[in-house]
Amino acid sequence: MRRLGGLDPMFFYLETPTTHMQSAFVCIFDPSTAPENYSFARVRELLEQRLHLLPPFRRRLVEVPLGLDHPRWVEDPDFNLDNHLRPAVLASPGGESELAEFAATVLSKPLDRSRPPWEMYVIEGLQGSLIGSLTKVHHAAIDGVSGEELIVNLLDLSPEPAIVDPADPPWEPESVPSGLELMGGALVELCRRPAVTARAAWRTVRAGANLFGHVRRAGFSAMSLPLGAPRTSLGVPVGQERRVAFAQVGLDDVKSVSHAFGATVNDVILAMCSGALRHHLAALDEQPKASMMAIIPVSVRAEHERGTLGNRLSFMFVSLASSVEDPVQRLRAIGHAVQAAKAQEKAVRPDVVGSALVEVGMPALFAPAVGLASRFGMVGRVGPGNLIVSNIVGPPFPLYFAGARLMAAYPIGPITDGIGLNITVQSYLDSLYFGLMASPNTVRDVSKLAHGLTDALHELVKAAAVT
């Protein structure tokens, strides 16, 4: 039994009937490379053999009575792989739009908390005799980096699947703790609460002092706070239904732009998002005068923490310079904003403060507080940001699943009331793969927005060629 700690409980409490805190990967595979013919049975056999390398896949959440403490992870005594791994057939003609529609349908449904919170669909019927997969996992269990490391345990470096040693000792389920046992553990944590509260107060005060010192050194213009992002249609409450779209661009094009203008790859990605959003909001006649703000998760996972699970995240709040018309000047303004946000994030460490505050908060109060905030649209009113943009560095070499070569990997992150668009990107081989998720309330046609990303890159590539 493991107690949720750090930022992990936050993703548990943020979940409502319309905001599902789940991360997903949509992958496309070429089964022609498999030494044996593809079959769903082979995929199931491989997954079953490697379950011990995927610890969250057999753990489920158990809530503490009366909300006295954070939930616990328990090795599920009723675990059944068939409740999580499912075959699916894509609607004809099996193209990108049908795959995006299937992903949107799956991601419109919350995960079953009475079971380990994950699902995997193996999708047949893709054009070109390809095979797809969709894996979604609750964000309380993984972040983007740990999720990628988790999925990589299913993949191989060659078409011939590696032989994996069985678990030693063999996996054994746990009996679900009784209410009295859970309350006993909660009382122990309550006894620690004064010390935890004092530590949280000290960290908060220290973060404030660090922020003050940072502002004194860099000036108020370098300060970036989760407040006052301009109000747009992205900030309205989301419904339960989701919309998904994909985009793929060449990594060489992105690097050519970054080299031409002395920017980073991440700067170019943010400039693509900014350009696409400018065109999207201009078409709706609601382009704000102030620049839109992106919330950027930052992995703070140390090298010795690689392979560990849970969320090791900090956050930056970065201006997308969307009020700047010239794309090159916009890119440069974004680069300056990112550097300022990085300096502030290192000084303040919002992940440390956030984890401390989550530890102090009474779980019994979190759910009502989130419900009230959702009901009154508090996130949209405060304006911490207009969208979430996340970048995951993937492998530059080919990977295989049950012998089938991985052709594309689209990551997808969650949305919430007031932040109704998530753009997550991952590199793989020589491409960047974008997964976009929104609510119909916030973006009616997310596929047009995905096309806008490629248009924005082409605009920058042309400018780089002139330079």
C-alpha positions as CSV (number, residue, x, y, z in Angstrom):
1,M,0.0,0.0,0.0
2,R,1.4,3.4,-1.1
3,R,0.2,6.8,-0.1
4,L,-0.2,9.4,-2.9
5,G,2.4,12.1,-2.3
6,G,3.8,15.2,-4.0
7,L,1.7,16.6,-6.8
8,D,0.0,13.2,-7.5
9,P,-3.1,13.8,-5.3
10,M,-3.8,17.1,-7.1
11,F,-4.7,15.2,-10.3
12,F,-7.0,13.0,-8.3
13,Y,-8.9,16.0,-6.8
14,L,-9.0,18.0,-10.0
15,E,-11.1,15.3,-11.6
16,T,-14.8,16.1,-12.1
17,P,-17.5,14.5,-14.3
18,T,-16.4,16.8,-17.1
19,T,-12.6,17.1,-16.5
20,H,-10.9,13.7,-16.8
21,M,-7.3,13.8,-15.5
22,Q,-5.8,11.2,-17.9
23,S,-2.8,11.2,-20.2
24,A,-2.8,9.2,-23.4
25,F,-0.5,8.0,-26.2
26,V,-1.9,7.2,-29.7
27,C,0.6,5.1,-31.7
28,I,0.7,3.7,-35.2
29,F,2.6,0.5,-36.1
30,D,3.6,-1.3,-39.3
31,P,3.0,-5.1,-38.6
32,S,4.8,-6.1,-41.8
33,T,8.1,-6.1,-39.8
34,A,6.9,-8.6,-37.3
35,P,8.7,-12.0,-37.5
36,E,5.3,-13.7,-37.1
37,N,2.0,-12.5,-38.4
38,Y,0.3,-9.9,-36.2
39,S,-2.5,-11.0,-33.9
40,F,-4.2,-9.5,-30.9
41,A,-3.4,-12.7,-29.0
42,R,0.4,-12.0,-29.5
43,V,0.0,-8.5,-28.2
44,R,-1.9,-9.7,-25.2
45,E,0.8,-12.4,-24.5
46,L,3.6,-9.8,-24.7
47,L,1.7,-7.4,-22.4
48,E,1.0,-10.1,-19.8
49,Q,4.7,-11.1,-19.8
50,R,5.8,-7.5,-19.1
51,L,3.2,-6.5,-16.5
52,H,5.8,-6.6,-13.8
53,L,7.6,-3.8,-15.7
54,L,4.5,-1.7,-15.6
55,P,3.8,-1.3,-11.8
56,P,0.8,1.1,-12.1
57,F,-1.1,-1.3,-14.4
58,R,-2.0,-3.5,-11.4
59,R,-2.6,-0.9,-8.8
60,R,-5.9,0.8,-8.0
61,L,-6.8,3.7,-5.8
62,V,-8.4,3.3,-2.4
63,E,-9.9,6.4,-0.8
64,V,-9.6,7.1,2.9
65,P,-12.9,7.3,4.8
66,L,-14.1,10.9,5.5
67,G,-11.4,12.3,3.3
68,L,-9.0,12.3,6.3
69,D,-5.9,11.7,4.1
70,H,-4.8,11.2,0.6
71,P,-5.8,8.0,-1.2
72,R,-3.6,4.9,-1.3
73,W,-2.4,2.7,-4.2
74,V,-3.1,-1.0,-3.6
75,E,-2.0,-4.0,-5.6
76,D,-5.4,-5.0,-7.0
77,P,-6.6,-8.4,-5.8
78,D,-9.2,-8.5,-8.5
79,F,-6.9,-7.5,-11.4
80,N,-7.9,-9.0,-14.8
81,L,-6.0,-7.9,-17.9
82,D,-9.0,-8.3,-20.1
83,N,-10.7,-5.5,-18.2
84,H,-8.0,-3.1,-19.6
85,L,-6.7,-4.5,-22.9
86,R,-9.4,-4.4,-25.6
87,P,-9.5,-4.9,-29.4
88,A,-11.1,-2.3,-31.6
89,V,-11.8,-1.8,-35.3
90,L,-11.5,1.7,-36.9
91,A,-14.4,3.0,-38.9
92,S,-13.8,3.0,-42.7
93,P,-11.8,4.3,-44.5
94,G,-9.4,4.2,-41.4
95,G,-7.6,7.4,-41.9
96,E,-6.3,10.1,-39.6
97,S,-9.7,11.7,-39.0
98,E,-11.3,8.3,-38.1
99,L,-8.4,7.6,-35.7
100,A,-8.8,11.0,-34.1
101,E,-12.6,10.5,-33.7
102,F,-12.0,7.1,-32.1
103,A,-9.5,8.7,-29.7
104,A,-11.9,11.5,-28.8
105,T,-14.6,8.9,-28.0
106,V,-12.4,7.0,-25.7
107,L,-11.0,10.1,-24.0
108,S,-14.5,11.5,-23.4
109,K,-15.0,8.8,-20.8
110,P,-13.5,8.8,-17.3
111,L,-11.4,5.8,-16.1
112,D,-13.0,3.4,-13.7
113,R,-11.5,4.1,-10.3
114,S,-12.7,0.7,-8.9
115,R,-9.9,-0.8,-11.1
116,P,-6.3,0.1,-11.9
117,P,-6.9,3.4,-13.8
118,W,-5.7,2.6,-17.3
119,E,-6.9,1.2,-20.6
120,M,-5.3,0.1,-23.8
121,Y,-7.0,-0.4,-27.2
122,V,-5.4,-2.3,-30.0
123,I,-6.9,-0.8,-33.2
124,E,-7.3,-2.6,-36.5
125,G,-8.7,-1.3,-39.8
126,L,-6.2,1.5,-40.4
127,Q,-5.3,2.4,-43.9
128,G,-2.3,0.7,-45.4
129,S,-2.9,-2.4,-43.2
130,L,-1.4,-0.6,-40.2
131,I,-2.2,-1.2,-36.6
132,G,-2.9,1.5,-34.0
133,S,-3.0,1.6,-30.2
134,L,-4.4,4.0,-27.7
135,T,-3.2,3.8,-24.1
136,K,-4.6,6.1,-21.4
137,V,-3.5,6.3,-17.8
138,H,-4.7,8.4,-14.9
139,H,-2.4,11.5,-14.4
140,A,-2.2,10.7,-10.7
141,A,0.0,7.7,-11.7
142,I,2.3,9.3,-14.3
143,D,3.4,12.5,-15.9
144,G,4.6,12.8,-19.5
145,V,8.1,11.6,-18.9
146,S,7.3,8.7,-16.6
147,G,4.5,7.8,-19.0
148,E,6.9,7.6,-21.9
149,E,9.3,5.5,-19.8
150,L,6.4,3.2,-18.9
151,I,5.3,2.7,-22.5
152,V,8.9,2.1,-23.6
153,N,9.0,-1.0,-21.4
154,L,6.5,-2.5,-23.9
155,L,8.7,-1.7,-26.8
156,D,11.9,-3.3,-28.3
157,L,14.9,-2.1,-30.2
158,S,14.4,-4.8,-32.9
159,P,11.5,-6.7,-34.5
160,E,12.4,-9.7,-32.4
161,P,10.9,-9.1,-29.0
162,A,13.4,-9.2,-26.2
163,I,13.2,-12.0,-23.7
164,V,12.2,-10.5,-20.3
165,D,13.0,-12.3,-17.1
166,P,9.9,-12.9,-14.9
167,A,9.3,-11.0,-11.8
168,D,11.4,-12.0,-8.8
169,P,9.7,-12.4,-6.4
170,P,6.5,-13.1,-8.3
171,W,3.8,-10.4,-8.1
172,E,1.2,-10.9,-5.4
173,P,-2.0,-8.9,-4.9
174,E,-2.8,-7.2,-1.6
175,S,-6.0,-7.5,0.4
176,V,-7.9,-4.2,0.2
177,P,-7.4,-2.4,3.6
178,S,-10.4,-2.0,5.8
179,G,-11.8,1.4,6.6
180,L,-10.4,1.1,10.1
181,E,-6.9,0.4,8.7
182,L,-7.1,3.3,6.4
183,M,-8.3,5.6,9.2
184,G,-5.5,4.4,11.4
185,G,-3.0,5.4,8.8
186,A,-4.7,8.7,8.3
187,L,-4.5,9.5,12.0
188,V,-0.8,8.9,11.9
189,E,-0.5,11.4,9.1
190,L,-2.7,13.8,11.0
191,C,-0.2,13.7,13.9
192,R,2.4,14.7,11.5
193,R,0.3,17.6,10.1
194,P,1.7,20.4,12.3
195,A,5.3,19.6,11.2
196,V,4.1,19.3,7.6
197,T,2.2,22.6,7.8
198,A,5.3,24.4,9.3
199,R,7.5,23.0,6.5
200,A,4.9,24.1,3.9
201,A,4.8,27.6,5.4
202,W,8.5,27.9,5.4
203,R,8.8,26.8,1.8
204,T,6.1,29.2,0.8
205,V,7.8,32.1,2.6
206,R,11.2,31.1,1.1
207,A,9.6,31.0,-2.4
208,G,8.2,34.5,-1.9
209,A,11.6,35.8,-0.8
210,N,13.2,34.1,-3.8
211,L,10.6,35.7,-6.1
212,F,11.2,39.1,-4.6
213,G,15.0,38.7,-5.0
214,H,14.6,37.5,-8.6
215,V,12.4,40.5,-9.4
216,R,14.9,42.9,-7.9
217,R,17.7,41.4,-10.1
218,A,15.7,41.0,-13.3
219,G,13.0,43.7,-13.0
220,F,9.3,43.4,-12.9
221,S,9.1,42.8,-16.7
222,A,10.8,39.5,-16.1
223,M,8.1,38.3,-13.6
224,S,5.6,35.7,-14.9
225,L,2.7,34.8,-12.6
226,P,-0.3,32.6,-13.2
227,L,-2.7,35.5,-13.3
228,G,-4.4,37.7,-15.9
229,A,-4.2,35.6,-19.1
230,P,-6.6,37.3,-21.7
231,R,-10.1,35.8,-21.8
232,T,-10.9,33.8,-25.0
233,S,-13.2,31.0,-26.0
234,L,-10.5,28.6,-24.7
235,G,-11.4,29.7,-21.1
236,V,-15.0,28.6,-21.0
237,P,-16.1,25.6,-19.0
238,V,-15.5,22.3,-20.8
239,G,-18.1,19.6,-21.2
240,Q,-17.5,15.8,-21.0
241,E,-17.1,15.4,-24.8
242,R,-13.6,15.7,-26.3
243,R,-12.2,16.6,-29.7
244,V,-8.8,15.2,-30.8
245,A,-6.5,16.1,-33.7
246,F,-3.0,15.2,-34.8
247,A,-0.1,17.0,-36.7
248,Q,3.3,15.8,-37.8
249,V,6.2,18.1,-38.9
250,G,9.8,17.4,-39.9
251,L,12.3,17.9,-37.1
252,D,14.8,19.2,-39.7
253,D,12.5,22.1,-40.6
254,V,12.1,23.0,-36.9
255,K,15.9,22.9,-36.4
256,S,16.5,25.0,-39.5
257,V,14.3,27.7,-38.0
258,S,15.9,27.4,-34.6
259,H,19.4,27.7,-36.2
260,A,18.5,30.6,-38.4
261,F,17.2,32.7,-35.6
262,G,19.2,31.5,-32.6
263,A,16.2,29.9,-30.9
264,T,15.6,26.6,-29.3
265,V,13.4,23.8,-30.7
266,N,11.0,24.5,-27.8
267,D,10.8,28.2,-28.8
268,V,9.9,27.2,-32.3
269,I,7.2,24.8,-31.1
270,L,5.7,27.6,-29.0
271,A,5.9,30.0,-32.0
272,M,4.0,27.4,-34.0
273,C,1.3,27.2,-31.3
274,S,1.1,31.0,-31.2
275,G,0.8,31.4,-34.9
276,A,-1.9,28.7,-35.2
277,L,-3.9,30.3,-32.3
278,R,-3.7,33.8,-33.9
279,H,-5.3,32.5,-37.1
280,H,-7.8,30.4,-35.1
281,L,-9.0,33.3,-33.0
282,A,-8.9,35.8,-35.8
283,A,-11.3,33.6,-37.7
284,L,-13.6,33.8,-34.7
285,D,-13.1,37.6,-34.5
286,E,-11.8,37.3,-30.9
287,Q,-8.1,37.9,-31.2
288,P,-7.2,39.4,-27.8
289,K,-5.1,42.6,-27.7
290,A,-2.9,41.1,-24.9
291,S,-0.7,38.1,-25.6
292,M,-2.0,34.7,-24.8
293,M,-0.2,32.7,-22.0
294,A,0.9,29.1,-22.2
295,I,1.2,26.8,-19.1
296,I,4.3,24.7,-19.7
297,P,4.9,21.6,-17.5
298,V,8.6,21.2,-16.9
299,S,10.1,17.8,-15.8
300,V,12.2,18.1,-12.6
301,R,12.9,14.4,-12.6
302,A,16.6,14.0,-11.6
303,E,18.8,11.4,-13.2
304,H,18.6,9.1,-10.2
305,E,14.8,9.3,-10.4
306,R,14.5,7.9,-13.9
307,G,12.3,4.9,-13.9
308,T,10.3,6.2,-10.9
309,L,6.6,6.9,-11.4
310,G,4.3,9.7,-10.4
311,N,4.5,13.4,-11.2
312,R,7.8,15.2,-10.9
313,L,6.7,18.4,-12.5
314,S,7.2,22.1,-12.2
315,F,5.4,24.8,-14.3
316,M,6.3,27.8,-16.3
317,F,3.9,30.5,-17.4
318,V,5.1,31.9,-20.7
319,S,3.8,34.7,-23.0
320,L,3.1,33.4,-26.5
321,A,3.6,37.0,-27.9
322,S,0.4,36.5,-29.9
323,S,-0.1,40.2,-30.2
324,V,3.1,40.5,-32.3
325,E,2.2,40.3,-36.0
326,D,5.6,39.5,-37.5
327,P,6.3,35.7,-37.0
328,V,10.1,36.2,-36.6
329,Q,9.7,39.0,-34.0
330,R,7.1,36.8,-32.3
331,L,9.6,33.9,-32.2
332,R,12.2,36.2,-30.7
333,A,9.8,37.6,-28.1
334,I,8.8,34.0,-27.1
335,G,12.5,33.1,-26.7
336,H,13.0,36.0,-24.3
337,A,9.8,35.1,-22.4
338,V,11.0,31.5,-22.0
339,Q,14.4,32.5,-20.7
340,A,12.7,34.8,-18.1
341,A,10.2,32.1,-17.1
342,K,13.1,29.5,-16.7
343,A,15.0,31.9,-14.4
344,Q,11.9,32.5,-12.3
345,E,11.1,28.7,-12.1
346,K,14.6,27.9,-10.9
347,A,14.4,30.6,-8.3
348,V,10.9,29.9,-7.0
349,R,10.5,26.1,-7.6
350,P,6.7,26.0,-7.8
351,D,6.7,22.2,-7.7
352,V,8.2,22.3,-4.2
353,V,5.7,24.8,-3.0
354,G,2.8,23.1,-4.7
355,S,3.7,19.7,-3.3
356,A,4.0,21.2,0.2
357,L,0.6,22.9,-0.1
358,V,-1.1,19.7,-1.4
359,E,0.3,17.8,1.6
360,V,-1.2,20.4,4.0
361,G,-4.6,20.5,2.4
362,M,-7.4,18.4,3.8
363,P,-8.6,16.0,1.2
364,A,-12.2,16.2,2.4
365,L,-12.1,19.9,1.3
366,F,-10.5,19.5,-2.1
367,A,-13.4,18.0,-4.0
368,P,-16.0,20.6,-2.8
369,A,-13.4,23.4,-3.6
370,V,-12.8,22.1,-7.1
371,G,-16.5,21.7,-7.6
372,L,-17.2,25.3,-6.6
373,A,-14.3,26.6,-8.7
374,S,-15.7,24.7,-11.7
375,R,-19.3,26.0,-11.1
376,F,-18.3,29.6,-10.9
377,G,-15.6,29.4,-13.6
378,M,-12.9,30.5,-11.3
379,V,-10.0,29.2,-13.4
380,G,-11.1,31.3,-16.4
381,R,-11.6,34.4,-14.2
382,V,-8.2,34.1,-12.6
383,G,-6.5,33.4,-15.9
384,P,-3.4,31.3,-15.1
385,G,-3.1,30.5,-18.8
386,N,-5.0,30.0,-22.0
387,L,-3.7,26.5,-22.9
388,I,-1.2,23.9,-21.9
389,V,1.8,23.2,-24.1
390,S,4.0,20.2,-23.2
391,N,7.1,18.9,-25.0
392,I,8.5,15.4,-24.5
393,V,11.8,14.3,-25.9
394,G,11.5,10.9,-27.6
395,P,14.0,8.5,-29.0
396,P,15.9,9.2,-32.3
397,F,16.0,5.4,-33.1
398,P,13.2,3.0,-34.2
399,L,11.1,1.0,-31.7
400,Y,9.0,-2.1,-32.1
401,F,5.9,-3.5,-30.4
402,A,5.3,-7.3,-30.8
403,G,7.6,-7.0,-33.8
404,A,5.6,-4.2,-35.5
405,R,7.6,-1.0,-36.2
406,L,6.5,2.2,-34.4
407,M,5.6,4.7,-37.2
408,A,4.1,7.5,-35.2
409,A,3.5,8.4,-31.6
410,Y,1.0,11.2,-30.6
411,P,0.9,12.2,-26.9
412,I,-2.3,13.7,-25.5
413,G,-2.7,15.6,-22.3
414,P,-5.8,16.6,-20.2
415,I,-7.8,19.8,-20.3
416,T,-9.8,21.4,-17.5
417,D,-12.3,24.2,-17.0
418,G,-10.8,27.5,-17.9
419,I,-7.9,25.8,-19.8
420,G,-9.7,24.1,-22.7
421,L,-6.9,23.3,-25.0
422,N,-3.9,21.0,-24.6
423,I,-1.1,20.7,-27.2
424,T,1.4,18.0,-26.4
425,V,4.3,17.2,-28.7
426,Q,6.9,14.3,-28.8
427,S,9.9,13.8,-31.0
428,Y,10.5,10.4,-32.6
429,L,13.1,9.7,-35.2
430,D,13.1,12.7,-37.5
431,S,9.7,14.1,-36.8
432,L,7.6,15.9,-34.2
433,Y,4.2,14.5,-33.4
434,F,1.5,16.8,-32.0
435,G,-1.5,15.6,-30.1
436,L,-4.2,18.2,-29.6
437,M,-7.2,17.8,-27.3
438,A,-10.0,20.3,-26.7
439,S,-13.7,20.4,-25.8
440,P,-16.3,21.3,-28.5
441,N,-17.1,24.3,-26.2
442,T,-13.6,25.6,-26.6
443,V,-12.5,24.6,-30.1
444,R,-15.1,23.6,-32.6
445,D,-12.8,22.3,-35.3
446,V,-9.5,21.2,-33.6
447,S,-8.3,19.6,-36.9
448,K,-8.1,23.1,-38.5
449,L,-6.0,24.2,-35.5
450,A,-3.7,21.3,-36.1
451,H,-3.3,22.3,-39.7
452,G,-2.5,25.8,-38.4
453,L,0.6,24.4,-36.7
454,T,2.1,23.2,-40.0
455,D,1.1,26.5,-41.6
456,A,2.8,28.5,-38.9
457,L,6.0,26.4,-39.3
458,H,6.0,26.9,-43.1
459,E,5.8,30.7,-42.4
460,L,8.9,30.5,-40.3
461,V,10.7,28.2,-42.7
462,K,10.2,30.8,-45.5
463,A,11.5,33.5,-43.2
464,A,14.5,31.4,-42.3
465,A,15.2,30.8,-46.0
466,V,15.2,34.6,-46.7
467,T,17.5,35.1,-43.7
